[in-house]
């Protein structure tokens, strides 16, 4: 057997001994402590001894036991986090799909974030997210409705739409005040009708009429705004439904502004129902 073959066999034996010979406990602890200087990223169980100081800990699919110090973040996914009494966490601990066990004496400088399928945090998170998405969907739907419906109504009822536009332009503050009073009266009547079982169908009919009144009134508001926009951009000679399309588009864009858009939509609805009531009450002296 030549020298190369003998040397190869010796190397294979040495490597096998290094891999398969068990380390003493003290040697394993010393090796672990030496490595823990910066970040720990593992896919198995991790134990941080009492005298170890690390920057970050990220473990996926394993449990983490901390007795030492972590300078920054601790992130555990699909595993449990155990903080022994000597543990020191300078920042936050994030545990997703796992438990947090904290012994007395363990210090966490900021906070825990624990998300589990059965936790109230996750339920609240999804509920809040669903409500936000639903609100945004409603705002987009209302915006599209406002863009489409007012031009159709103005195109269908041109003479009556001119009368409504005059009411919207002439009685701005009065329309809002009348809209508040009308809405308050509507709520009282609806409550009384809903309490009695016999009055529920009438309450539904009254609610539909109130909704139609809001739509007609908001169309008049869009037409008033559209006339002002058309006069500024040189479209005043265009048909009425083109002018109201300009106004309805502007209103739809405004109500989709975060936070303020909901308030603008509420004011527009109160103004609209007030304008309809004003138009019905003062039929003689409007034109």
C-alpha positions as CSV (number, residue, x, y, z in Angstrom):
1,X,0.0,0.0,0.0
2,X,1.5,3.3,-1.0
3,X,1.9,6.3,1.3
4,X,-1.0,8.3,-0.1
5,X,-3.5,5.5,0.6
6,X,-2.2,5.2,4.2
7,X,-2.4,9.0,4.7
8,X,-6.0,9.0,3.4
9,X,-7.1,6.3,5.8
10,X,-5.6,8.1,8.7
11,X,-7.4,11.4,7.8
12,X,-10.7,9.5,7.5
13,X,-10.2,8.0,10.9
14,X,-9.3,11.3,12.5
15,X,-12.4,13.0,11.0
16,X,-14.7,10.2,12.1
17,X,-13.3,10.5,15.7
18,X,-13.8,14.3,15.7
19,X,-17.4,14.0,14.5
20,X,-18.7,11.0,16.6
21,X,-16.8,11.4,19.9
22,X,-19.1,13.0,22.4
23,X,-17.9,16.2,24.0
24,X,-17.8,16.7,27.8
25,X,-20.4,19.0,29.2
26,X,-17.9,21.6,30.3
27,X,-16.3,21.7,26.9
28,X,-19.7,22.1,25.2
29,X,-20.7,25.0,27.5
30,X,-17.4,26.7,26.9
31,X,-17.8,26.3,23.1
32,X,-21.3,27.7,23.3
33,X,-20.2,30.7,25.3
34,X,-17.3,31.5,23.0
35,X,-19.6,31.6,19.9
36,X,-22.2,33.8,21.5
37,X,-20.8,37.2,20.7
38,X,-23.1,38.7,18.1
39,X,-26.3,37.3,16.7
40,X,-27.9,33.9,17.1
41,X,-30.0,32.5,14.2
42,X,-31.1,28.9,14.6
43,X,-33.8,26.4,13.6
44,X,-33.5,24.4,16.8
45,X,-33.6,24.8,20.6
46,X,-31.2,27.5,21.9
47,X,-29.9,27.9,25.5
48,X,-28.1,31.2,26.4
49,X,-26.1,30.7,29.6
50,X,-26.1,33.2,32.5
51,X,-22.7,34.7,31.6
52,X,-23.4,35.0,27.9
53,X,-24.1,38.4,26.2
54,X,-25.5,38.4,22.6
55,X,-27.0,41.1,20.3
56,X,-30.0,39.4,18.7
57,X,-31.7,36.0,19.0
58,X,-33.8,34.7,16.1
59,X,-35.1,31.1,16.4
60,X,-37.6,29.3,14.1
61,X,-39.1,26.0,15.1
62,X,-37.3,25.7,18.4
63,X,-37.6,26.8,22.1
64,X,-35.4,29.5,23.6
65,X,-34.1,29.6,27.2
66,X,-32.4,32.7,28.2
67,X,-30.4,33.1,31.4
68,X,-27.9,35.7,30.1
69,X,-28.2,39.1,28.5
70,X,-29.6,40.0,25.0
71,X,-28.8,43.6,23.9
72,X,-31.4,43.9,21.1
73,X,-34.4,41.9,19.9
74,X,-35.5,38.3,20.7
75,X,-37.7,36.7,18.0
76,X,-39.1,33.2,18.5
77,X,-41.4,31.6,15.8
78,X,-43.2,28.4,16.5
79,X,-41.5,27.9,19.8
80,X,-41.6,28.9,23.5
81,X,-39.5,31.5,25.2
82,X,-38.3,30.9,28.8
83,X,-36.7,33.7,30.7
84,X,-34.9,32.6,33.8
85,X,-34.4,34.8,36.8
86,X,-31.0,36.1,35.6
87,X,-32.2,37.0,32.1
88,X,-31.8,40.6,30.9
89,X,-33.5,41.8,27.7
90,X,-32.8,45.4,26.7
91,X,-35.4,45.5,24.0
92,X,-38.6,43.6,23.0
93,X,-39.4,39.9,22.8
94,X,-41.5,38.7,19.9
95,X,-43.0,35.2,20.2
96,X,-45.2,33.9,17.4
97,X,-47.2,30.7,17.9
98,X,-45.6,30.0,21.3
99,X,-45.7,30.7,25.0
100,X,-43.7,33.1,27.1
101,X,-42.5,31.9,30.5
102,X,-40.9,34.5,32.7
103,X,-39.4,33.6,36.1
104,X,-39.4,36.2,38.9
105,X,-36.3,38.4,38.6
106,X,-36.1,38.3,34.8
107,X,-35.9,41.8,33.4
108,X,-37.4,43.0,30.1
109,X,-36.8,46.7,29.4
110,X,-39.6,47.3,26.9
111,X,-42.4,44.8,26.2
112,X,-43.5,41.4,25.0
113,X,-45.4,40.8,21.7
114,X,-47.0,37.4,21.9
115,X,-49.2,36.2,18.9
116,X,-50.8,32.8,19.0
117,X,-53.8,31.4,17.1
118,X,-55.9,31.4,20.2
119,X,-54.6,34.7,21.7
120,X,-56.7,37.8,22.1
121,X,-53.9,39.9,20.5
122,X,-54.2,38.0,17.2
123,X,-58.0,38.1,17.3
124,X,-57.9,41.8,17.9
125,X,-55.3,42.3,15.2
126,X,-57.4,40.5,12.6
127,X,-60.6,42.2,13.7
128,X,-59.0,45.7,13.5
129,X,-57.5,44.9,10.1
130,X,-60.9,43.6,8.8
131,X,-62.6,46.7,10.1
132,X,-60.1,49.0,8.3
133,X,-60.4,47.0,5.1
134,X,-64.2,47.1,5.3
135,X,-64.2,50.9,6.0
136,X,-61.9,51.4,3.0
137,X,-64.1,49.2,0.8
138,X,-67.2,51.2,1.9
139,X,-65.5,54.5,1.1
140,X,-64.5,53.3,-2.3
141,X,-68.0,52.0,-3.0
142,X,-69.6,55.2,-1.8
143,X,-67.1,57.2,-3.9
144,X,-67.9,55.2,-7.1
145,X,-71.6,55.6,-6.3
146,X,-71.3,59.4,-6.0
147,X,-69.4,59.6,-9.3
148,X,-72.0,57.6,-11.2
149,X,-75.5,58.4,-9.7
150,X,-75.6,62.3,-9.7
151,X,-74.8,62.7,-13.4
152,X,-77.6,60.1,-14.2
153,X,-80.1,61.9,-12.0
154,X,-79.3,65.3,-13.4
155,X,-79.5,64.0,-17.0
156,X,-82.8,62.4,-16.3
157,X,-84.5,65.3,-14.4
158,X,-82.9,68.4,-15.8
159,X,-85.5,71.0,-14.8
160,X,-85.9,69.8,-11.2
161,X,-82.1,69.5,-10.9
162,X,-81.7,73.2,-11.7
163,X,-84.2,74.1,-8.9
164,X,-82.2,71.8,-6.5
165,X,-78.9,73.5,-7.5
166,X,-80.3,76.9,-6.7
167,X,-81.4,75.7,-3.2
168,X,-77.9,74.2,-2.6
169,X,-76.2,77.4,-3.7
170,X,-78.5,79.8,-1.9
171,X,-79.1,78.2,1.5
172,X,-75.8,76.5,2.4
173,X,-75.8,76.9,6.2
174,X,-79.5,76.6,6.5
175,X,-79.4,73.3,4.6
176,X,-76.9,71.8,7.0
177,X,-79.0,73.0,10.0
178,X,-82.2,71.6,8.5
179,X,-80.4,68.4,7.7
180,X,-79.3,67.9,11.3
181,X,-82.9,68.5,12.5
182,X,-84.4,66.3,9.9
183,X,-81.9,63.5,10.6
184,X,-82.6,63.8,14.4
185,X,-86.4,63.6,13.7
186,X,-85.8,60.6,11.4
187,X,-83.9,58.7,14.1
188,X,-86.7,59.3,16.6
189,X,-89.4,58.2,14.3
190,X,-87.4,55.1,13.2
191,X,-86.8,54.1,16.8
192,X,-90.5,54.4,17.6
193,X,-91.4,52.3,14.5
194,X,-88.9,49.6,15.1
195,X,-90.0,49.2,18.7
196,X,-93.4,48.2,17.6
197,X,-93.5,45.1,15.4
198,X,-96.3,46.5,13.3
199,X,-94.3,49.6,12.4
200,X,-91.2,47.7,11.1
201,X,-92.4,47.7,7.4
202,X,-93.2,51.4,7.6
203,X,-89.8,52.0,9.2
204,X,-88.1,50.3,6.3
205,X,-90.1,52.3,3.8
206,X,-89.2,55.5,5.6
207,X,-85.6,54.5,5.7
208,X,-85.5,54.0,2.0
209,X,-87.2,57.4,1.4
210,X,-84.6,59.0,3.6
211,X,-81.8,57.3,1.7
212,X,-83.3,58.5,-1.6
213,X,-83.5,62.0,-0.3
214,X,-79.8,61.9,0.7
215,X,-78.9,60.7,-2.8
216,X,-80.9,63.4,-4.5
217,X,-79.5,66.1,-2.1
218,X,-75.9,65.0,-2.6
219,X,-76.5,65.1,-6.3
220,X,-77.6,68.8,-6.0
221,X,-74.4,69.5,-4.0
222,X,-72.3,67.8,-6.6
223,X,-74.0,69.9,-9.3
224,X,-73.3,73.1,-7.4
225,X,-69.6,72.2,-6.9
226,X,-69.4,71.1,-10.6
227,X,-70.7,74.4,-11.8
228,X,-68.0,76.3,-9.9
229,X,-65.4,73.9,-11.2
230,X,-66.7,74.1,-14.8
231,X,-66.6,77.9,-14.7
232,X,-63.0,77.8,-13.6
233,X,-61.8,75.3,-16.3
234,X,-63.9,76.6,-19.2
235,X,-66.6,73.9,-19.2
236,X,-69.5,76.1,-18.3
237,X,-71.0,75.7,-21.8
238,X,-71.1,71.9,-21.5
239,X,-74.3,70.0,-20.6
240,X,-75.4,69.8,-17.0
241,X,-74.5,66.2,-16.5
242,X,-70.9,67.0,-17.6
243,X,-70.7,69.7,-15.0
244,X,-72.2,67.5,-12.2
245,X,-69.6,64.8,-13.2
246,X,-66.9,67.3,-12.3
247,X,-68.4,68.0,-9.0
248,X,-69.2,64.4,-8.1
249,X,-65.6,63.3,-9.0
250,X,-64.3,66.1,-6.7
251,X,-66.6,65.0,-3.8
252,X,-65.6,61.3,-4.3
253,X,-61.9,62.2,-4.1
254,X,-62.4,64.3,-1.0
255,X,-64.4,61.6,0.9
256,X,-61.5,59.1,0.3
257,X,-59.1,61.3,2.3
258,X,-58.1,59.4,5.5
259,X,-60.0,60.5,8.6
260,X,-61.3,63.8,7.2
261,X,-63.1,62.0,4.4
262,X,-65.6,60.4,6.7
263,X,-66.4,63.8,8.3
264,X,-66.8,65.4,4.8
265,X,-69.2,62.5,3.8
266,X,-71.3,63.1,6.9
267,X,-71.6,66.8,6.2
268,X,-72.5,66.2,2.6
269,X,-75.3,63.8,3.6
270,X,-76.7,66.2,6.2
271,X,-76.5,69.0,3.6
272,X,-78.2,66.9,1.0
273,X,-81.2,65.9,3.1
274,X,-81.5,69.5,4.3
275,X,-81.5,70.8,0.7
276,X,-84.2,68.3,-0.3
277,X,-86.4,69.4,2.7
278,X,-85.7,73.1,1.9
279,X,-86.7,72.5,-1.7
280,X,-90.0,70.9,-0.7
281,X,-90.8,73.6,1.9
282,X,-90.0,76.7,-0.2
283,X,-91.4,75.8,-3.6
284,X,-92.7,79.2,-4.5
285,X,-89.8,81.6,-3.9
286,X,-86.9,79.6,-5.0
287,X,-86.9,80.5,-8.8
